[in-house]
Structure formats: C-alpha cells, structure tokens
Amino acid sequence: MAGNKSKALPSFKSANEVARFFDSNDMGQYWDQLPKADFEIRLNRKVSGSSKSRATETSTKSTRNTGKPWTRPQLQQLRQLAKQNTPTRVIGLKLGRTENAVRAKANEKGVSLKPTNQSPYNRRKK
C-alpha cells in the first residue's frame, strides 16, 4: 500500500498461527510480502420448487490463456464455433478464455456471435 512501511513477516508453522497473527495485526502492513493467491468462487442459489441448489454463476475466469496472445488455431476455432452457433460461454470454455475475451476478440476480428436465423417451430421448407 502506498505510504505504508512494511514490517518483516514472521515465519509460521501452521495455518492456525497465521490466522491468529492476522487477527491482531493489520494485513496491510505485510501486503508486499504476502504470496499471490488465485481462487475460484461458486455462488449457489436454490432452484424454485426444489431443495437442491445448483451453481447459477461461477466467477471462474479461465486462467489457462489469460494474458497470452491468441494463436492462429484459436482464431480459426473461434470462427468455426461461431459459425456453428456455439454459445459464447461454451466457446470460452473450449478456448480457455473468458466470455468477455471471446466477445472482444470476435468483435476485433469481425466474427459474428449472433445465431443465424433459424426457422421457427421447426418448420421445414418444402
């Protein structure tokens, strides 16, 4: 944190020691010495009419390719999946990218993610 002087972080033998230490000490004074942590958060809600809960939104930002440039095969796969009306979220999962990254790259490359017109009510042309 800007302006704060860091104190030397003591060594710990267990997670309980760490928890006890930070119960009585300001984490901000040790911020620069703490390791970076990556984690996933799943938010659940109850499904109406059921006592079961299901994951409705996950804050899973795919980190497989975060910050990496798009490769030619990935761009080809993006075009192919978009042409097949694959949902944006599924494209992101297949490419190891977030949904927003897929949308941004598709927009940059002029790839339409809108589904092609389909005949309503499964009508077939005669």
MOZICOR-V528586 format. One line per field, one symbol per residue. psi: psi as a letter, one per 20 degrees, with the letter a starting at -180 (. if undefined). A space follows every 50 residues. Layout:
psi=???
//
This chain:
psi=qpipppqpprqqirhhgggggihjqohhijgiiqqppprppppqqpppjq iqqqphpploopjgjpiqqprghghghggghhhjkpqghhggghikrrgh hggghgghjkppjpqqpqpqkkpqp.
//
